[in-house]
Amino acid sequence: MSLVPGLLRSLILTAILTFLAPLLVLGIFLLPLVLLERLHGLETMSRYGVTQIVYFLQTFGSGSAMQGALTISLVCSMVGMLFDSYTLYRHEKLKGEG
């Protein structure tokens, strides 16, 4: 019975971390571009970069950049949970064989 709480704790932690990772990456890309927009010589380049990222997010969000970011984060979270489940399964199977 001790396997279930460990599995749930691992899955929840994995889900949270893999949900936040894509949002953090988007923030790392967008923050410098938004800050560079304040400099007069780099306005055009930074606006172009922000526009391209927003278009990319709108592709996954049916026209909404925020919904696109959440869609990407949810998919990454589900994939992370699947990998975590598979790793636990392989660990238990190999531990039982040894």
Buried (B, 14 or more C-beta within 10 A) or exposed (E): EEEEEEBEEBBEEBBEBBBBBBBEEBEEEBEEBEEBBEEEEBEEEBBEBBEEBBEBBBEBBEEBBEBBBBBBBBBBBEEBBEEBBEEBEEEEEEEEEE
